[in-house]
Amino acid sequence: MTRAGRSLLGLPDETRESGVFSLAELESDELDAMVGRSCAFFADRTDHDLPLRDRIAGILFTRTSTRTRTAFTTAALRLGAQVITYGPHDLQLETGESLEDTGRVFGRMLDVLVARTAGPVAHLRTLSRHGGLPVVNAMGQEEHPTQGICDLATLSLYFGAVDGVKVLYVGEGNNSAVALAHGLAHYTGTELTLLTPAGYGVPEAELAAARARAAGNKSSVRQVHTLDELPEAADVVYTTRWQTTGTSKPDARWREAFRPFHVDRAFLGRWPDAVLMHDLPAHRGDEISGEVLEGARSLAWTQAEMKLTSAMAVLEALAPARREPR
């Protein structure tokens, strides 16, 4: 018999999937544990016993990435794994092989897969289900859950806890905004205001799910579209690039809709005690001014470093899911 008791001709159980696909699917204690470990790794990157020793991590990125790809590659190496990287044209998916067959092959050779692809998160679920291995959504069309874990960990590190934090998110309701909404909804007494241009907001289905969880934790998630609806209090002003990675906007004049959402010193001055967050990459002059991004109130570079330590936390959490060696 092969590992996990499979016969030589057998296939994995293709009814189950594992990994991190959406923060909406995690239990609150699971998410908070990863946030806590992210902060612990931020203080000491050697605070582990090489949980990925003798394991192989696949890093598949078919879209551009600086922080997430570097973070997960470095994290896997720091935790003891060997790493195989795949670019956008490296797999037989380019020649017509199915996701199901690709997953089956990955599952027989890898122990964990981190993937950013052009497709929906359903594609990552297919790889996990047919490969029988944990898969990390390193940014999908619908959500960027590992960015959300990074953001929550940055909040926890700075404020000492996530509970009670008031966040104003400014810009497109993209996959980072979705993750932030689902993530903050797990905590008690948080307030998230999503200030997005009309027509570019977080999808209603995602909002509804986040609001339902938030209500149970005495937290709130609301979306507004004009500066007249800004919150009176904010601990954090969070902005993001207007042109989300791997996407385009159908309206050629879209920049006019986004212009009022530029975060500069005057905008940030409405909340003199608030800190700034940005998931990067930044486009100075569009969503943010260089003065604010590089100013004393900016957590953007701490947030960028937290990408590594949150990646370590995610991979450590998934390590027990590995099967016995073949």
ROMIDREN-240961 format. One record per residue (C-alpha): residue in three letters; x, y, z. Coordinates in nm, 2 decimals. Example, Ala and Ser with C-alpha at 12.3 -4.5 7.8 and 13.67 -1.06 7.14 Angstrom:
<r drenfi="ALA" u="1.23" v="-0.45" w="0.78"/>
<r drenfi="SER" u="1.37" v="-0.11" w="0.71"/>
END
This chain:
<r drenfi="MET" u="0.00" v="0.00" w="0.00"/>
<r drenfi="THR" u="0.11" v="0.36" w="-0.07"/>
<r drenfi="ARG" u="0.09" v="0.63" w="0.19"/>
<r drenfi="ALA" u="-0.25" v="0.72" w="0.33"/>
<r drenfi="GLY" u="-0.35" v="0.36" w="0.26"/>
<r drenfi="ARG" u="-0.40" v="0.41" w="-0.11"/>
<r drenfi="SER" u="-0.35" v="0.13" w="-0.36"/>
<r drenfi="LEU" u="-0.11" v="0.17" w="-0.65"/>
<r drenfi="LEU" u="-0.41" v="0.23" w="-0.88"/>
<r drenfi="GLY" u="-0.60" v="0.45" w="-0.64"/>
<r drenfi="LEU" u="-0.69" v="0.82" w="-0.65"/>
<r drenfi="PRO" u="-0.71" v="1.06" w="-0.35"/>
<r drenfi="ASP" u="-1.04" v="1.13" w="-0.18"/>
<r drenfi="GLU" u="-1.17" v="1.40" w="-0.42"/>
<r drenfi="THR" u="-1.46" v="1.51" w="-0.21"/>
<r drenfi="ARG" u="-1.24" v="1.70" w="0.04"/>
<r drenfi="GLU" u="-1.03" v="2.01" w="0.02"/>
<r drenfi="SER" u="-0.80" v="2.18" w="0.27"/>
<r drenfi="GLY" u="-0.61" v="2.50" w="0.29"/>
<r drenfi="VAL" u="-0.68" v="2.88" w="0.32"/>
<r drenfi="PHE" u="-0.93" v="2.99" w="0.05"/>
<r drenfi="SER" u="-1.13" v="3.26" w="0.23"/>
<r drenfi="LEU" u="-1.13" v="3.42" w="0.57"/>
<r drenfi="ALA" u="-1.51" v="3.38" w="0.58"/>
<r drenfi="GLU" u="-1.45" v="3.00" w="0.60"/>
<r drenfi="LEU" u="-1.21" v="3.00" w="0.90"/>
<r drenfi="GLU" u="-1.32" v="2.96" w="1.26"/>
<r drenfi="SER" u="-1.24" v="3.27" w="1.46"/>
<r drenfi="ASP" u="-1.00" v="3.09" w="1.69"/>
<r drenfi="GLU" u="-0.81" v="2.95" w="1.38"/>
<r drenfi="LEU" u="-0.78" v="3.30" w="1.23"/>
<r drenfi="ASP" u="-0.67" v="3.46" w="1.56"/>
<r drenfi="ALA" u="-0.41" v="3.19" w="1.61"/>
<r drenfi="MET" u="-0.25" v="3.27" w="1.28"/>
<r drenfi="VAL" u="-0.27" v="3.64" w="1.36"/>
<r drenfi="GLY" u="-0.09" v="3.57" w="1.69"/>
<r drenfi="ARG" u="0.17" v="3.36" w="1.53"/>
<r drenfi="SER" u="0.23" v="3.63" w="1.27"/>
<r drenfi="CYS" u="0.31" v="3.87" w="1.55"/>
<r drenfi="ALA" u="0.53" v="3.61" w="1.72"/>
<r drenfi="PHE" u="0.73" v="3.55" w="1.40"/>
<r drenfi="PHE" u="0.76" v="3.93" w="1.35"/>
<r drenfi="ALA" u="0.94" v="3.94" w="1.69"/>
<r drenfi="ASP" u="1.15" v="3.63" w="1.62"/>
<r drenfi="ARG" u="1.16" v="3.45" w="1.29"/>
<r drenfi="THR" u="1.33" v="3.15" w="1.45"/>
<r drenfi="ASP" u="1.04" v="3.09" w="1.69"/>
<r drenfi="HIS" u="0.96" v="2.74" w="1.54"/>
<r drenfi="ASP" u="1.09" v="2.39" w="1.52"/>
<r drenfi="LEU" u="1.12" v="2.37" w="1.13"/>
<r drenfi="PRO" u="0.76" v="2.24" w="1.09"/>
<r drenfi="LEU" u="0.82" v="2.20" w="0.71"/>
<r drenfi="ARG" u="1.14" v="2.01" w="0.73"/>
<r drenfi="ASP" u="1.17" v="1.74" w="0.47"/>
<r drenfi="ARG" u="0.86" v="1.88" w="0.29"/>
<r drenfi="ILE" u="0.82" v="2.02" w="-0.06"/>
<r drenfi="ALA" u="0.62" v="2.35" w="-0.11"/>
<r drenfi="GLY" u="0.50" v="2.44" w="-0.46"/>
<r drenfi="ILE" u="0.48" v="2.82" w="-0.53"/>
<r drenfi="LEU" u="0.26" v="2.88" w="-0.84"/>
<r drenfi="PHE" u="0.22" v="3.24" w="-0.95"/>
<r drenfi="THR" u="0.07" v="3.32" w="-1.29"/>
<r drenfi="ARG" u="0.03" v="3.69" w="-1.20"/>
<r drenfi="THR" u="0.29" v="3.94" w="-1.10"/>
<r drenfi="SER" u="0.38" v="3.96" w="-0.73"/>
<r drenfi="THR" u="0.66" v="4.12" w="-0.53"/>
<r drenfi="ARG" u="0.55" v="4.08" w="-0.16"/>
<r drenfi="THR" u="0.33" v="3.77" w="-0.16"/>
<r drenfi="ARG" u="0.56" v="3.56" w="-0.38"/>
<r drenfi="THR" u="0.87" v="3.66" w="-0.19"/>
<r drenfi="ALA" u="0.70" v="3.62" w="0.14"/>
<r drenfi="PHE" u="0.57" v="3.26" w="0.08"/>
<r drenfi="THR" u="0.90" v="3.15" w="-0.08"/>
<r drenfi="THR" u="1.10" v="3.29" w="0.21"/>
<r drenfi="ALA" u="0.86" v="3.16" w="0.46"/>
<r drenfi="ALA" u="0.87" v="2.81" w="0.33"/>
<r drenfi="LEU" u="1.25" v="2.81" w="0.33"/>
<r drenfi="ARG" u="1.27" v="2.95" w="0.68"/>
<r drenfi="LEU" u="1.03" v="2.68" w="0.81"/>
<r drenfi="GLY" u="1.25" v="2.41" w="0.66"/>
<r drenfi="ALA" u="1.08" v="2.33" w="0.33"/>
<r drenfi="GLN" u="1.24" v="2.28" w="-0.02"/>
<r drenfi="VAL" u="1.06" v="2.50" w="-0.28"/>
<r drenfi="ILE" u="0.96" v="2.44" w="-0.64"/>
<r drenfi="THR" u="0.84" v="2.76" w="-0.82"/>
<r drenfi="TYR" u="0.62" v="2.78" w="-1.12"/>
<r drenfi="GLY" u="0.57" v="3.08" w="-1.35"/>
<r drenfi="PRO" u="0.27" v="3.16" w="-1.58"/>
<r drenfi="HIS" u="0.38" v="2.94" w="-1.87"/>
<r drenfi="ASP" u="0.55" v="2.65" w="-1.69"/>
<r drenfi="LEU" u="0.27" v="2.39" w="-1.65"/>
<r drenfi="GLN" u="0.10" v="2.17" w="-1.90"/>
<r drenfi="LEU" u="-0.22" v="2.37" w="-1.82"/>
<r drenfi="GLU" u="-0.08" v="2.59" w="-2.10"/>
<r drenfi="THR" u="-0.13" v="2.29" w="-2.35"/>
<r drenfi="GLY" u="-0.47" v="2.19" w="-2.23"/>
<r drenfi="GLU" u="-0.42" v="1.96" w="-1.93"/>
<r drenfi="SER" u="-0.71" v="1.99" w="-1.69"/>
<r drenfi="LEU" u="-0.69" v="2.14" w="-1.34"/>
<r drenfi="GLU" u="-0.81" v="1.80" w="-1.21"/>
<r drenfi="ASP" u="-0.51" v="1.62" w="-1.36"/>
<r drenfi="THR" u="-0.27" v="1.89" w="-1.25"/>
<r drenfi="GLY" u="-0.40" v="1.86" w="-0.90"/>
<r drenfi="ARG" u="-0.36" v="1.48" w="-0.90"/>
<r drenfi="VAL" u="0.00" v="1.52" w="-1.01"/>
<r drenfi="PHE" u="0.07" v="1.79" w="-0.75"/>
<r drenfi="GLY" u="-0.08" v="1.58" w="-0.48"/>
<r drenfi="ARG" u="0.16" v="1.29" w="-0.55"/>
<r drenfi="MET" u="0.47" v="1.51" w="-0.54"/>
<r drenfi="LEU" u="0.41" v="1.82" w="-0.32"/>
<r drenfi="ASP" u="0.31" v="1.86" w="0.04"/>
<r drenfi="VAL" u="0.16" v="2.21" w="0.01"/>
<r drenfi="LEU" u="0.08" v="2.45" w="-0.27"/>
<r drenfi="VAL" u="0.07" v="2.83" w="-0.26"/>
<r drenfi="ALA" u="-0.10" v="2.97" w="-0.57"/>
<r drenfi="ARG" u="-0.20" v="3.29" w="-0.74"/>
<r drenfi="THR" u="-0.37" v="3.23" w="-1.07"/>
<r drenfi="ALA" u="-0.59" v="3.43" w="-1.31"/>
<r drenfi="GLY" u="-0.89" v="3.21" w="-1.23"/>
<r drenfi="PRO" u="-1.14" v="3.21" w="-0.95"/>
<r drenfi="VAL" u="-1.08" v="3.05" w="-0.61"/>
<r drenfi="ALA" u="-1.28" v="2.75" w="-0.73"/>
<r drenfi="HIS" u="-0.98" v="2.66" w="-0.94"/>
<r drenfi="LEU" u="-0.77" v="2.64" w="-0.63"/>
<r drenfi="ARG" u="-1.03" v="2.42" w="-0.46"/>
<r drenfi="THR" u="-1.02" v="2.19" w="-0.76"/>
<r drenfi="LEU" u="-0.64" v="2.15" w="-0.72"/>
<r drenfi="SER" u="-0.67" v="2.08" w="-0.35"/>
<r drenfi="ARG" u="-0.96" v="1.84" w="-0.39"/>
<r drenfi="HIS" u="-0.81" v="1.63" w="-0.67"/>
<r drenfi="GLY" u="-0.46" v="1.65" w="-0.53"/>
<r drenfi="GLY" u="-0.55" v="1.58" w="-0.17"/>
<r drenfi="LEU" u="-0.31" v="1.85" w="-0.05"/>
<r drenfi="PRO" u="-0.35" v="2.19" w="0.13"/>
<r drenfi="VAL" u="-0.37" v="2.49" w="-0.10"/>
<r drenfi="VAL" u="-0.32" v="2.86" w="0.00"/>
<r drenfi="ASN" u="-0.50" v="3.12" w="-0.20"/>
<r drenfi="ALA" u="-0.23" v="3.38" w="-0.25"/>
<r drenfi="MET" u="-0.48" v="3.62" w="-0.41"/>
<r drenfi="GLY" u="-0.78" v="3.52" w="-0.62"/>
<r drenfi="GLN" u="-1.04" v="3.71" w="-0.81"/>
<r drenfi="GLU" u="-1.27" v="3.72" w="-0.52"/>
<r drenfi="GLU" u="-1.04" v="3.76" w="-0.22"/>
<r drenfi="HIS" u="-0.69" v="3.80" w="-0.10"/>
<r drenfi="PRO" u="-0.71" v="3.61" w="0.24"/>
<r drenfi="THR" u="-0.34" v="3.61" w="0.32"/>
<r drenfi="GLN" u="-0.33" v="3.98" w="0.28"/>
<r drenfi="GLY" u="-0.62" v="3.99" w="0.53"/>
<r drenfi="ILE" u="-0.42" v="3.79" w="0.78"/>
<r drenfi="CYS" u="-0.12" v="4.02" w="0.73"/>
<r drenfi="ASP" u="-0.35" v="4.33" w="0.79"/>
<r drenfi="LEU" u="-0.50" v="4.19" w="1.10"/>
<r drenfi="ALA" u="-0.16" v="4.10" w="1.24"/>
<r drenfi="THR" u="-0.04" v="4.45" w="1.17"/>
<r drenfi="LEU" u="-0.33" v="4.59" w="1.36"/>
<r drenfi="SER" u="-0.27" v="4.35" w="1.65"/>
<r drenfi="LEU" u="0.09" v="4.44" w="1.66"/>
<r drenfi="TYR" u="0.03" v="4.82" w="1.66"/>
<r drenfi="PHE" u="-0.28" v="4.84" w="1.88"/>
<r drenfi="GLY" u="-0.21" v="4.53" w="2.10"/>
<r drenfi="ALA" u="-0.54" v="4.37" w="1.99"/>
<r drenfi="VAL" u="-0.78" v="4.38" w="1.69"/>
<r drenfi="ASP" u="-1.09" v="4.40" w="1.90"/>
<r drenfi="GLY" u="-1.24" v="4.75" w="1.90"/>
<r drenfi="VAL" u="-1.03" v="4.89" w="1.61"/>
<r drenfi="LYS" u="-1.20" v="5.14" w="1.38"/>
<r drenfi="VAL" u="-1.09" v="5.12" w="1.01"/>
<r drenfi="LEU" u="-1.17" v="5.34" w="0.72"/>
<r drenfi="TYR" u="-1.08" v="5.17" w="0.39"/>
<r drenfi="VAL" u="-1.06" v="5.40" w="0.09"/>
<r drenfi="GLY" u="-1.06" v="5.30" w="-0.28"/>
<r drenfi="GLU" u="-1.17" v="5.01" w="-0.49"/>
<r drenfi="GLY" u="-1.37" v="4.73" w="-0.32"/>
<r drenfi="ASN" u="-1.11" v="4.48" w="-0.44"/>
<r drenfi="ASN" u="-1.00" v="4.14" w="-0.31"/>
<r drenfi="SER" u="-0.80" v="4.30" w="-0.03"/>
<r drenfi="ALA" u="-1.11" v="4.49" w="0.09"/>
<r drenfi="VAL" u="-1.31" v="4.16" w="0.08"/>
<r drenfi="ALA" u="-1.05" v="3.99" w="0.30"/>
<r drenfi="LEU" u="-1.04" v="4.29" w="0.54"/>
<r drenfi="ALA" u="-1.42" v="4.28" w="0.58"/>
<r drenfi="HIS" u="-1.43" v="3.91" w="0.65"/>
<r drenfi="GLY" u="-1.13" v="3.93" w="0.88"/>
<r drenfi="LEU" u="-1.24" v="4.22" w="1.10"/>
<r drenfi="ALA" u="-1.59" v="4.06" w="1.13"/>
<r drenfi="HIS" u="-1.43" v="3.78" w="1.33"/>
<r drenfi="TYR" u="-1.34" v="4.03" w="1.61"/>
<r drenfi="THR" u="-1.54" v="4.21" w="1.88"/>
<r drenfi="GLY" u="-1.64" v="4.57" w="1.86"/>
<r drenfi="THR" u="-1.46" v="4.65" w="1.53"/>
<r drenfi="GLU" u="-1.59" v="4.91" w="1.29"/>
<r drenfi="LEU" u="-1.51" v="4.90" w="0.92"/>
<r drenfi="THR" u="-1.62" v="5.17" w="0.68"/>
<r drenfi="LEU" u="-1.56" v="5.10" w="0.31"/>
<r drenfi="LEU" u="-1.54" v="5.42" w="0.12"/>
<r drenfi="THR" u="-1.55" v="5.31" w="-0.25"/>
<r drenfi="PRO" u="-1.65" v="5.49" w="-0.57"/>
<r drenfi="ALA" u="-2.00" v="5.41" w="-0.69"/>
<r drenfi="GLY" u="-1.99" v="5.10" w="-0.91"/>
<r drenfi="TYR" u="-1.65" v="4.99" w="-0.77"/>
<r drenfi="GLY" u="-1.75" v="4.86" w="-0.43"/>
<r drenfi="VAL" u="-1.73" v="4.53" w="-0.25"/>
<r drenfi="PRO" u="-1.98" v="4.29" w="-0.39"/>
<r drenfi="GLU" u="-2.31" v="4.27" w="-0.20"/>
<r drenfi="ALA" u="-2.29" v="3.90" w="-0.13"/>
<r drenfi="GLU" u="-1.95" v="3.94" w="0.04"/>
<r drenfi="LEU" u="-2.08" v="4.24" w="0.24"/>
<r drenfi="ALA" u="-2.38" v="4.04" w="0.35"/>
<r drenfi="ALA" u="-2.16" v="3.76" w="0.48"/>
<r drenfi="ALA" u="-1.92" v="3.99" w="0.66"/>
<r drenfi="ARG" u="-2.21" v="4.19" w="0.81"/>
<r drenfi="ALA" u="-2.38" v="3.87" w="0.94"/>
<r drenfi="ARG" u="-2.07" v="3.76" w="1.12"/>
<r drenfi="ALA" u="-1.98" v="4.11" w="1.24"/>
<r drenfi="ALA" u="-2.33" v="4.15" w="1.40"/>
<r drenfi="GLY" u="-2.28" v="3.84" w="1.61"/>
<r drenfi="ASN" u="-1.96" v="4.00" w="1.75"/>
<r drenfi="LYS" u="-2.11" v="4.35" w="1.81"/>
<r drenfi="SER" u="-1.90" v="4.48" w="1.51"/>
<r drenfi="SER" u="-2.01" v="4.66" w="1.20"/>
<r drenfi="VAL" u="-1.93" v="4.67" w="0.83"/>
<r drenfi="ARG" u="-2.07" v="4.95" w="0.61"/>
<r drenfi="GLN" u="-2.00" v="5.07" w="0.26"/>
<r drenfi="VAL" u="-2.04" v="5.43" w="0.15"/>
<r drenfi="HIS" u="-1.96" v="5.61" w="-0.17"/>
<r drenfi="THR" u="-1.93" v="5.98" w="-0.09"/>
<r drenfi="LEU" u="-1.70" v="6.19" w="0.13"/>
<r drenfi="ASP" u="-2.01" v="6.32" w="0.31"/>
<r drenfi="GLU" u="-2.05" v="5.98" w="0.47"/>
<r drenfi="LEU" u="-1.71" v="5.96" w="0.63"/>
<r drenfi="PRO" u="-1.69" v="5.83" w="0.99"/>
<r drenfi="GLU" u="-1.63" v="6.07" w="1.27"/>
<r drenfi="ALA" u="-1.37" v="5.84" w="1.43"/>
<r drenfi="ALA" u="-1.10" v="5.62" w="1.27"/>
<r drenfi="ASP" u="-0.80" v="5.45" w="1.41"/>
<r drenfi="VAL" u="-0.67" v="5.35" w="1.07"/>
<r drenfi="VAL" u="-0.70" v="5.49" w="0.72"/>
<r drenfi="TYR" u="-0.63" v="5.21" w="0.48"/>
<r drenfi="THR" u="-0.59" v="5.26" w="0.10"/>
<r drenfi="THR" u="-0.49" v="5.05" w="-0.19"/>
<r drenfi="ARG" u="-0.39" v="5.10" w="-0.56"/>
<r drenfi="TRP" u="-0.67" v="5.20" w="-0.78"/>
<r drenfi="GLN" u="-0.58" v="4.95" w="-1.05"/>
<r drenfi="THR" u="-0.60" v="4.61" w="-0.89"/>
<r drenfi="THR" u="-0.33" v="4.36" w="-1.00"/>
<r drenfi="GLY" u="-0.45" v="4.15" w="-1.30"/>
<r drenfi="THR" u="-0.77" v="4.35" w="-1.36"/>
<r drenfi="SER" u="-0.89" v="4.63" w="-1.59"/>
<r drenfi="LYS" u="-1.18" v="4.87" w="-1.58"/>
<r drenfi="PRO" u="-1.44" v="4.88" w="-1.86"/>
<r drenfi="ASP" u="-1.49" v="5.26" w="-1.83"/>
<r drenfi="ALA" u="-1.21" v="5.45" w="-1.99"/>
<r drenfi="ARG" u="-1.28" v="5.75" w="-1.76"/>
<r drenfi="TRP" u="-1.27" v="5.55" w="-1.44"/>
<r drenfi="ARG" u="-1.00" v="5.78" w="-1.29"/>
<r drenfi="GLU" u="-1.25" v="6.06" w="-1.26"/>
<r drenfi="ALA" u="-1.46" v="5.85" w="-1.03"/>
<r drenfi="PHE" u="-1.15" v="5.77" w="-0.82"/>
<r drenfi="ARG" u="-1.00" v="6.12" w="-0.80"/>
<r drenfi="PRO" u="-1.19" v="6.23" w="-0.48"/>
<r drenfi="PHE" u="-1.05" v="5.92" w="-0.30"/>
<r drenfi="HIS" u="-0.69" v="6.04" w="-0.30"/>
<r drenfi="VAL" u="-0.53" v="6.01" w="0.04"/>
<r drenfi="ASP" u="-0.31" v="6.31" w="0.11"/>
<r drenfi="ARG" u="-0.22" v="6.51" w="0.42"/>
<r drenfi="ALA" u="-0.54" v="6.70" w="0.41"/>
<r drenfi="PHE" u="-0.75" v="6.38" w="0.39"/>
<r drenfi="LEU" u="-0.56" v="6.21" w="0.67"/>
<r drenfi="GLY" u="-0.58" v="6.52" w="0.88"/>
<r drenfi="ARG" u="-0.95" v="6.46" w="0.94"/>
<r drenfi="TRP" u="-0.83" v="6.19" w="1.19"/>
<r drenfi="PRO" u="-0.52" v="6.33" w="1.36"/>
<r drenfi="ASP" u="-0.45" v="6.02" w="1.56"/>
<r drenfi="ALA" u="-0.51" v="5.77" w="1.29"/>
<r drenfi="VAL" u="-0.23" v="5.56" w="1.13"/>
<r drenfi="LEU" u="-0.20" v="5.48" w="0.76"/>
<r drenfi="MET" u="-0.20" v="5.13" w="0.60"/>
<r drenfi="HIS" u="-0.14" v="5.04" w="0.24"/>
<r drenfi="ASP" u="-0.12" v="4.69" w="0.10"/>
<r drenfi="LEU" u="0.12" v="4.80" w="-0.18"/>
<r drenfi="PRO" u="0.23" v="4.84" w="-0.45"/>
<r drenfi="ALA" u="0.17" v="5.22" w="-0.42"/>
<r drenfi="HIS" u="0.11" v="5.46" w="-0.70"/>
<r drenfi="ARG" u="0.21" v="5.80" w="-0.56"/>
<r drenfi="GLY" u="-0.02" v="6.07" w="-0.70"/>
<r drenfi="ASP" u="-0.31" v="5.83" w="-0.76"/>
<r drenfi="GLU" u="-0.45" v="5.67" w="-0.44"/>
<r drenfi="ILE" u="-0.19" v="5.83" w="-0.21"/>
<r drenfi="SER" u="0.07" v="6.11" w="-0.18"/>
<r drenfi="GLY" u="0.43" v="6.02" w="-0.12"/>
<r drenfi="GLU" u="0.43" v="6.25" w="0.18"/>
<r drenfi="VAL" u="0.17" v="6.04" w="0.35"/>
<r drenfi="LEU" u="0.30" v="5.70" w="0.24"/>
<r drenfi="GLU" u="0.65" v="5.78" w="0.37"/>
<r drenfi="GLY" u="0.53" v="5.99" w="0.67"/>
<r drenfi="ALA" u="0.56" v="5.92" w="1.04"/>
<r drenfi="ARG" u="0.20" v="5.78" w="1.06"/>
<r drenfi="SER" u="0.25" v="5.52" w="0.79"/>
<r drenfi="LEU" u="0.25" v="5.15" w="0.88"/>
<r drenfi="ALA" u="0.29" v="5.05" w="0.52"/>
<r drenfi="TRP" u="0.64" v="4.92" w="0.55"/>
<r drenfi="THR" u="0.57" v="4.73" w="0.87"/>
<r drenfi="GLN" u="0.27" v="4.59" w="0.70"/>
<r drenfi="ALA" u="0.49" v="4.48" w="0.40"/>
<r drenfi="GLU" u="0.73" v="4.30" w="0.64"/>
<r drenfi="MET" u="0.43" v="4.13" w="0.81"/>
<r drenfi="LYS" u="0.36" v="3.96" w="0.48"/>
<r drenfi="LEU" u="0.65" v="3.74" w="0.55"/>
<r drenfi="THR" u="0.57" v="3.65" w="0.90"/>
<r drenfi="SER" u="0.20" v="3.60" w="0.83"/>
<r drenfi="ALA" u="0.30" v="3.36" w="0.54"/>
<r drenfi="MET" u="0.51" v="3.17" w="0.80"/>
<r drenfi="ALA" u="0.20" v="3.15" w="1.03"/>
<r drenfi="VAL" u="-0.02" v="3.02" w="0.75"/>
<r drenfi="LEU" u="0.23" v="2.75" w="0.64"/>
<r drenfi="GLU" u="0.30" v="2.65" w="0.99"/>
<r drenfi="ALA" u="-0.08" v="2.61" w="1.05"/>
<r drenfi="LEU" u="-0.11" v="2.39" w="0.74"/>
<r drenfi="ALA" u="0.20" v="2.17" w="0.82"/>
<r drenfi="PRO" u="0.00" v="1.91" w="1.02"/>
<r drenfi="ALA" u="-0.21" v="1.84" w="0.71"/>
<r drenfi="ARG" u="0.08" v="1.68" w="0.53"/>
<r drenfi="ARG" u="0.05" v="1.31" w="0.47"/>
<r drenfi="GLU" u="0.31" v="1.05" w="0.56"/>
<r drenfi="PRO" u="0.59" v="1.03" w="0.30"/>
<r drenfi="ARG" u="0.55" v="0.79" w="0.01"/>
END
